Amino acid sequence: MSDCGVATFNFATWCSIYPELAMSVPMAQAQAYWYEATLYCDNTPQSLIRDVRQREVLLGMVTAHIAALRAPLNGQPSSPLVGRISSATQGSVSVQTQFDVPAGSAQWFAQTKYGAAYWQATTQYRSMRYVPGPQPFRPGRTPWGL
């Protein structure tokens, strides 16, 4: 964590939280995924997520999501499939995926358990906040509403 309102990547901490990914993702690659994660979760002092520790956890989730989508795991290359598997057969192997992504959709995040956790944890930041404007002055009323 940083004192300037920006979360910093700690590879050792990330590895302890996501050991199943740490074995396949070297530090430099994980750091690159962290930087990419900042495209999805603002890591500036002006972020809606004011608590830097919470932002650090959320960025770790997105980093894990990106790693799960891209990094070779257990010696196997990452899957070229994008989206959810919508149909599968076994004889002569057939797999179909579906990836309809309307704006603000959770589908990209729902491809991994890490992304789904991030999406759920950030619900409060995607909700619209109504802030009423000033009330117009009405003759016969004082500005204090009396």
N, C-alpha and C positions, 0 to 999 in steps of 0.2 A: 504494500500500500504506500501511497505517496502523500506528502503533506500539501501538495498543490491542488488537491481535488481530482486527481487522476489515479485510477487503479493501475497497478503494475503487475506484470506477469511473474509468478513465482513457480518455476518448473517443478521444484521438489513438492510444493503443496499440491499442484495440479496432479502430479503423479500419485500422490497419496490418496487423492479423492477419486481418481480414475485409473486405478492400476491396470485394468484390462486394456486400456489404450496406451498407457505409458510404455509397455513392453514393445510396442510397434512404432511409436512416434518419438524420434529423437528430439532433443531440446530445441535445436534450430528450427525444425519443422513445426513444433508446437508453438514456438514464439511467432512464427509466420501465421499460423492459424489464429493466434490471439489478435494479431494486428488486423487480420481479416474480420474477426469477430466484432471489432470496433465499427465495422460498417453496419452492423445490425443492432448494436447497443452502444449508444453515444458514451464515449469515455472522456468527456471534457468537463471542466468545472461548471458548465452551463447545462449539464445533463439533467433530465427530469428525475433521474435516480440520484438523489442528493447524497445518500449514504454510500460512501466510497467502498466500504467493506461489502455491502450488498451488491454493488456494481461489480466488484471483483468476483464474487460468486457467480453472478449472472454471465459475465464474460467467460468465466471458466466453463460454464455449461455450453455456451455457443462454441467455444474452442473445441470442446469434446464432441459436439455435434458435427462440426466441420471435419474433425479428425476421423470420426466414425464413417463419414461419407467418403472421405478421400484417401486416408492412409491405408496401406496394406496391413491387414490384421491377421495374426497367426500364420504369417508367411504367405497369405493369399492376397492377390491384388484386390483393390477396391472394386466394387461392382460398377459396371457401366450403366446399370439401370437407374432411372430417375423416376421417383414417384412411388406410389403404392402398387403392389401386385394386385391387379384386378381379376386376373384369370391365369390358371396354371393347369397344365395337363402333364401326364407322366410318359405315356407312350410317344415316342419320337419327340419328346421334350418341347414344350411350348410355354412361354411365359409372356404375359401382356401386362404392361404397367399403365397407370393413369396418372396424369399430373395436370389437373385443371387448377390453375392458381388465380383466383380473383384477387383483386387488391385487398390487402390486409388479411389474407388467408393464413391459416396455420399449417397448410399442407406441407410446405417445405420443412418446417420445424418438426412436423409429425413423422418424418422419415426415421428418426432415431428417438430413443428414450431420453436422450440428453436435450434434444431440441424440444420435445414435448414438455419436458420439465421447465425449460426456459419459457416457453409460450405460456404455460400455466402460471409461472411465477411473475410474469410481467403483465398479467391481466389488468392490474390496477393502473398501469401506465398507458394502456391503450383505451381507457375509458374517457369519454368526453367530460370535461368539467365545465359546468355552467357558472359563469360569474355574472350576476346581474349588474347592469349599468346603473348610472345615477337615475333617480326618479325625477321626472319633470316637475317643475314648480307649478303648483296650481294656485290660482288666486284665492285668497281667503284662508290659505294654509300657511303656517310658518315653515321655514326651511327645516325645522326640527321635527316635523310631523305632528305637531300639537294642534 
